[in-house]
């Protein structure tokens, strides 16, 4: 049985296309060494700007009051003064300006210039939310970033929607805002609100880094801080901690708390400087004195591990600092405080109080978008620990944690939808969360790689089982049985088929395969296409009923003629190949068309193959639609077309994305093609290690040309490169396609 049968292996690229290596893209220029002189030159201009904004703010201009608050927090043109920054934000908010209300909400949440107050933060952000869209419409990119953050975090009484946040950032980026480009890059890199696309993210980082450096040279504290972060990561290419420090040290020295915290981390870890705990603590304490929660948390860590200069580890002081950081809105600390609260009270009342406190800390971490906190909160709602059991809220927080790539939440959601526990049973949703589990972070620096890989392996096995049920024709959604008794035989055929499914899987009633066959037959006799399709599959495979190609063909035709898309695709294959009937290419195309128009991805691909010789435009349309649904052969075909511009505009980067998606699903030709692009630097950075890995995958699947390419490539790699490539090959797992919404 060919449930995923598709025709041909189109898009096979010749080896000669990849015979020459493209030059490695030039890195972004290093400009940090000249930064001090440029900052000195621009200082009078920054001071003048602050004076001008201050004059307008004193005159009652609410937008200027917001600007003065920002400049005082950043130390831009004026010494850092957080209490004064808070007072100006408060005045802007009191005047009804949405940006002032937004800023005030953030300052209350993180304790910037004021004691933290979550309730006042929520109140202020809620007031800001309605006024921001009008400012965005008027072209205010700062308001756009603010509105995007509210959607991203689910603050201001808005539902958390990272896809909506990304869309707003994209609009602001098109308007020329570099900070929004950086935010877009972060979301694409982490796969938040969009499919993880690190090629696209890397391109955005490379685009925005020079723009941020230019703004930084003009005195923008925020731009210098972000430029340093990008230099310190591998997201744009080569990591350079020394260059990162050139951009962040000046703003740390002028009192910007976030940069002081970063310098503490650099000295603590020895990144770009010699490791030096006393200097690290000096910078941490400077940031902590301004209420920086990250610095307070890290001082706790240093105390806990005896690195704070106070002698032996001091867990009591460490916990004290974790709590202080948690009170100031540090989501990691909030969750960690909750995890440290063990239920070891002496009385039931004490245990209940501990659980209640633990619940509150996880709630705060969850609302601050901490994935582990969201998962823990969901579990407490699920189990009724510290709060009354509430499956609806459990599912809500599992979903939020899952969207933030918490593998435990993704696995739990797949089980919940598979079991229909607290939600309608839906195996397609279950499959989606299992597929998401295969998108785990495969970077070398992922500390949980081994566990993530093990979880993904389990997800792949569960996916294969559930997907097998769906491919066999069983419904994705099973309604709860009304009782243990069978329905009357004159009930609607859909009810008969549901009962057959309940009997097959033991869903709500005792499992009984023999009886299930009888109820499927009854539903098929009553004309139900789904039941006819199941019987067609059984007769074709000889499962549960006798092997009978003629009956299989008849049942496929009965189901297909009623609009069953999968049956139409199978019937098209049989007619095209002359199986169980005389070969009839015209009739095959008719059924492929029905399958394609019914949304069947394999049917779309098969129709495109049939159309390609005579109607290129129509073929491309169906290839594209099948590729959007993750059909691997269609992805490979579109990759080949995009690479050379056949029927579509030439786009090597899009070609690489299509090849990669198909390659991750195990498509051997796509693996070979993507390996070629990695080696040649077409559409992606030149990366011979990645090329080796993908040639290996293709060769292991029987691709002879890939094996020959390995023989040529292997001697060109260093020993370290070969070892890395072999390790990656051994650890390789498929990554399944995840269908996302419009914004994702």
TIKENU-149668 format. One record per residue (C-alpha): residue in one letter; x, y, z. Coordinates in steps of 0.25 Angstrom, whole numbers, plus 5000, padded with zeros to 4 digits. Layout:
// residues N
AXYZ
...
// end
This chain:
// residues 744
X500050005000
X500650144996
X499950245005
X501050345001
X501150294987
X501650404978
X502150394964
X503550414959
X504850474966
X504950604959
X505950714963
X507150624964
X508350714962
X509650674955
X510850674963
X511550764954
X510750874958
X511450874971
X512850864966
X513351004970
X513351064984
X512751204985
X513551304994
X513251315008
X512351435011
X513151555017
X512851575031
X512251705036
X513351815038
X513951835052
X513751975057
X513851965072
X515252015073
X514952145068
X513652165076
X514252245088
X514752355079
X513352365072
X512652365085
X513452475090
X513152555078
X511652535079
X511552565094
X511152705092
X510052675082
X509452575092
X509552675103
X508852775095
X507752675091
X507452645105
X507352785109
X506352815097
X505552695102
X505552735116
X505052875113
X503952815105
X503652715116
X503552825127
X502652905118
X501652785118
X501952705106
X501652565109
X502452505098
X503652585102
X503452535117
X503552395111
X504752425104
X505452495116
X505152365124
X505752275114
X507052365113
X507152365128
X507052215129
X508152205118
X509052315122
X508952365108
X509352515109
X509152515124
X509652435135
X508852315139
X507752345149
X506652235150
X505752305161
X505652425152
X505452335140
X504252275147
X503652415151
X503752465137
X503052335132
X501952355143
X501752495137
X501652445123
X500652335127
X499852435136
X499652515123
X499052395116
X500152365106
X500152225103
X501652215102
X501752275116
X500752175121
X501552065115
X502852105120
X502352125134
X501751985133
X503151925130
X503852015141
X502851955151
X502951815147
X504451815147
X504651915159
X505452015151
X505552145159
X504352095168
X504051975177
X503451865168
X501951855167
X501351755158
X499951805160
X500251945157
X501051895145
X499851815140
X498951935142
X499852025134
X500151935122
X498651915121
X498452065120
X499552065110
X498951955100
X497752035094
X498552155091
X499752095084
X499052055071
X498752195067
X500252235069
X500652115061
X499752155050
X500352295050
X501752235048
X502352235062
X503252115062
X503552125077
X502052105079
X502051985069
X503151915077
X502351945090
X501051885084
X501851765079
X502451735093
X501051735099
X500551635089
X501851555091
X501751545106
X500251545107
X500251675115
X499251795115
X498051695115
X498451645101
X498551505098
X499951445096
X500251445081
X501651435076
X501251425062
X500451555063
X501751615070
X502551575058
X501651635048
X501751775056
X503251765056
X503251735041
X502451855038
X503351945047
X504551885040
X503951915027
X503852065032
X505352055034
X505452025049
X506751945052
X506251905066
X505051835060
X505951765050
X506751715062
X505451665069
X505051595056
X506351525055
X506251475070
X504851415067
X505251345054
X506551295061
X505751235073
X504551195064
X503551275073
X502351325065
X502951265053
X503651135048
X505051135052
X505851195041
X507351215044
X507751255030
X506751365030
X507051405044
X508551405041
X508351495029
X507551595037
X508651595048
X509651625037
X508751735031
X508451805045
X509851795051
X510451905043
X509251995045
X509351975060
X510752015060
X510452135052
X509452175062
X510352135073
X511452225068
X510452335068
X510252315083
X509052215084
X509252135096
X508152035092
X508852015079
X510251995085
X509651895095
X508951815084
X510251815075
X511051765086
X510051645088
X510151615073
X511651615073
X511651525086
X510751415079
X510951335067
X509651375061
X510251465050
X511451385048
X512751385055
X512651415070
X513551525075
X513551555090
X514651655089
X513851735079
X512551715088
X513251775100
X513651895091
X512251935089
X511751905103
X512851945112
X512652095109
X511152095113
X511452005125
X512452115130
X511452225128
X510452145138
X509552065128
X509151955137
X508851845127
X510251865121
X510851865135
X510151725137
X510751685124
X512151725128
X511951645141
X511651525133
X512851535123
X513751545135
X513051425142
X513251335129
X514551395124
X513851435111
X514751535104
X515551565116
X516251485126
X515351415136
X515251495149
X514251475160
X514551605168
X514351685156
X513151615152
X512551635166
X512951785165
X512151795152
X510951715157
X510851795170
X510851925161
X509651875153
X508951815165
X509051945173
X508151995161
X507151885163
X507651795151
X506951665154
X507951585146
X509151635154
X508451605167
X508151465162
X509551445158
X510151495171
X509251385177
X509951285168
X511351335171
X510951325186
X510351185184
X511651135178
X512651205187
X513151305176
X512651435182
X513951455190
X513251425203
X513951285205
X513151165205
X511851145197
X510651215204
X509351155200
X508451235210
X509051365204
X508851315190
X507351285192
X507251425198
X507751485185
X506951395176
X505651445184
X506151585182
X506251565167
X504951495167
X504251605173
X504851695163
X504251625151
X505351525148
X504551415142
X505651305143
X505851345158
X504351335160
X504251195154
X505451155162
X504951205175
X503651125172
X504450995169
X505251015182
X504051015191
X503950865194
X502650815200
X503250775214
X502350845224
X502050785237
X500550795236
X499550795225
X499350945227
X500850965225
X500950885213
X499750955207
X500351085210
X501651045203
X500850995191
X500151125190
X501451205190
X502051115180
X500851135171
X500951285172
X502451285168
X502151195156
X500951285152
X501851405152
X502951335144
X501851285134
X501251425132
X502751475130
X502751375118
X503751275125
X503451145118
X503851055130
X502951135139
X501851125129
X502050975129
X502050965144
X500851055146
X500150965136
X500450835144
X499950895156
X498650935150
X498650795144
X498850725157
X498150825166
X499350855174
X499350985181
X498051025174
X496750955170
X496950865158
X496550935145
X496850855132
X496450975123
X497551065130
X498550945130
X498350935115
X498551085113
X499851085120
X500350955114
X500151025101
X500851155104
X502051065109
X501950985097
X502051105088
X503251145096
X503951005092
X503750945105
X503850795101
X503150745114
X501950835110
X501950785096
X501950645100
X500850665110
X499950735100
X500150625089
X499650525100
X498450615104
X497950625090
X498250485087
X497450445100
X496350555098
X496650595113
X496050725116
X495950755101
X495250695089
X496050575084
X496850615072
X498050535067
X498450635056
X498750735067
X499450625075
X500350605062
X500650755061
X501150755075
X501950625073
X502550695061
X502950815068
X503750725078
X504650695066
X504950835064
X505850835077
X507150915077
X508250835071
X509350935074
X510650885080
X510450975092
X509150925095
X509350865109
X508050785108
X508350725095
X508450575099
X507050585107
X506450665095
X506850565085
X506350455094
X504950525095
X504950545080
X505250405077
X504050365086
X503250475078
X503650405065
X503150275069
X501850325075
X501650405062
X501850285053
X500750205061
X499750315061
X500050355047
X499850205043
X498450205049
X498050335041
X498650275028
X497850155030
X496650245029
X496250255043
X495650385047
X496550495054
X495450525064
X494750425072
X493550475080
X493350415094
X492450295093
X491050325099
X491150185107
X491650045106
X490549995098
X490549995083
X489750095075
X488550035067
X488949985053
X487950085047
X488750205053
X489450295044
X490650235037
X491650335043
X491150285057
X491350145052
X492750175048
X493050255061
X492650125068
X493550045060
X494750135063
X494350125078
X494449975077
X495749975070
X496550065079
X495750035092
X495350185093
X494350195104
X493950045103
X494549905102
X495449885090
X494849785080
X495449765067
X494549665061
X493349745064
X494049875059
X494049805045
X492549775045
X492249925048
X493249975038
X492549885028
X491149935032
X491550085031
X492150055017
X490949985012
X490150105016
X491050185007
X492050255017
X493250295009
X494250285021
X493750145024
X493950105009
X495350155009
X495650075022
X495149945015
X495949985002
X497249995010
X496949865018
X496649785005
X497849844998
X498749805010
X498049675014
X497849725028
X496649685036
X495949635023
X496449555011
X497449615001
X496549654989
X497049754979
X495749764972
X494949794984
X496049894988
X495949964975
X494349964976
X494350024990
X495450134986
X494550174975
X493250174983
X493950264993
X494650354983
X493350374975
X492850434988
X494050534989
X494950454998
X496250524995
X497250405000
X496350304992
X496450394980
X497950394980
X498050244982
X497050214971
X497850314962
X499150234965
X498450104962
X497950154949
X499250214944
X500050084947
X498949994942
X498749924956
X497449854958
X496949924945
X497349954931
X498350074930
X497650204928
X498450324929
X497250424926
X496450364938
X497650364947
X497850514945
X496350534948
X496550464961
X497850534964
X497050664962
X496050624972
X497050584982
X497850714980
X496550804981
X496250724993
X497450775000
X498250644999
X499750674998
X500150554991
X499050574981
X499550714978
X500950664975
X500450554966
X499550644959
X500750744957
X501550634951
X500450604941
X500250744937
X501750784936
X501950734922
X500850824916
X500450924926
X501650984934
X500951094941
X499850994946
X500850894950
X501651004958
X500451044965
X500150904971
X501650874974
X501651004982
X500350964990
X500850824993
X502150884997
X501450975007
X500850855013
X502150795015
X502150695004
X503650655003
X503650624988
X502950754985
X503950824994
X505050764986
X504450794973
X504250944977
X505650954982
X506150904968
X505251004961
X505651124970
X507151094969
X507151104954
X505851194952
X505051094945
X503551134945
X503851224957
X504851344959
X506251294963
X506451294978
X507551214983
X507251244998
X505851194996
X506351074989
X507251045001
X506051055010
X505250955002
X506350855000
X506650865015
X505150845019
X505150715010
X506450675015
X506050675029
X504950585026
X505850485020
X505750505005
X507050455000
X507050544987
X506850664995
X507950625005
X508850614993
X508450744987
X508550825000
X509850765003
X510350824989
X509850954993
X510550955007
X511850915000
X511651024989
X511151134997
X509851144989
X508751204997
X509451175010
X510851195016
X511851105011
X511950995021
X512750865018
X512450795031
X510950815028
X511150765014
X511850645019
X510650615029
X509650625018
X510450545008
X510550435018
X509050435021
X508750425006
X509850315004
X509250235016
X507950245008
X508550184996
X508950304988
X510150264980
X510550404975
X510550444990
X511550334993
X512450374982
X512450524987
X512850475001
X514050404995
X514450544989
X514050625001
X514650545013
X516150575010
X515850725009
X515350725024
X516250745036
X516250635046
X515350725056
X514350745044
X514250605041
X514050565056
X512950675057
X512250625044
X512250485049
X511750525062
X510550605055
X510350485046
X510150385057
X509250485065
X508450515053
X506850505055
X505850545045
X505150675047
X503650665043
X502850775036
X501950865045
X500750925039
X500651065045
X499651175044
X499651295035
X500651375042
X501551255045
// end
